Amino acid sequence: MYPGQCTVLLGHNGAGKSTTFSMLTGVASPSSGTAYINNYDIRSSLPSIRRELGLCPQYNTLFGFMTVMEHLEFFAKLKEREWNPEEARQ
């Protein structure tokens, strides 16, 4: 994967997509092995990973009364990130 790249995970029902994301976000523990996100080990660095990771699950987590930019600002503030509207437009 490369900086700025949008990556998707596709597969049939039961292929393990949700399980993979559960492990990457710390909801579930891997039975063996590990994975790295931005050089952070998912087994030992979840707080650092969660500060930089965003996940949009298949169910609707957006609010109909907010614009796209308002959503981006809202989630940036939830993650205690500096909000930069110009950067968001890129």
N, C-alpha and C positions, 0 to 999 in steps of 0.2 A: 504494500500500500504506500501511497505517496502523499505528501502534505497537500491539503486542499482537495483531495480526491474523495468522491462520494462512493461508498462501497455498499453493496447489498448482499444479502445471504438468501438464496432461493432454494427451495426443496419441497418435496412432497410432504403431505401430512405424516407426522411421525418420524421425519428424517432427523430431528434433533436441533432444529433452528432455535426454538424457545429455550431448550436446555443449554445450548451453547451460550446464548445471551444471558441466561441466568447465572452461568458460571463466570462469564466475563464481568458481570456487574456485582458479583458477590452474593447473589440471592441463593445460589447453590454452590457447594464445594465440589471441585473435580475429584473423581475417585482416584485418579493418578495423573501425573504430568502437571504442566502448568502452561500459562500463556502470558504474553507480555503486551501491554498497551503503553505506547510511548516510553518504552524501556522500563516500565514498572511491572513487577511480578504480581499477578492477580492474587497470589496466595499471601503476600506480605505487604502490599502497598495499596490496598483498596481506597483509603481516603484520598491519596494523591490521584488515583485513577478517576474517582468519582468527580473530582474538581474539573477534570478535562473532558469527561465523557458525556455525551447526550444520547438518549435512546428514545425513539418514538415507537411504542408498541402498536400492534394492529388495531387496538380499540381507540376510540376518539378521546384524546386528552386535550383538545383545544376548546376554547370558549368562543361561541358564535358572536358575542358582542365585541370581540377584540380583533384588531387588524393583525396582519402578519408581523409588522414591526412591533406592535404592542406585545405580541406573544414573545418575540425574541428578547425584548427588553425585560419582560416579566421573568422569563427563565434565566436570563443572565443575572438578574438580581437575586433570584433564588439560589444560584450557585456562587453568589458573592463575587461576580466578575464585573469588571469595569464595563459600563455600557457605552458603546461608540456607534451611533447611528450610521456614520459614514462607512465604517468597517462592515456593518451588517448589510449595507446595500451592495457590497462587493460580492 
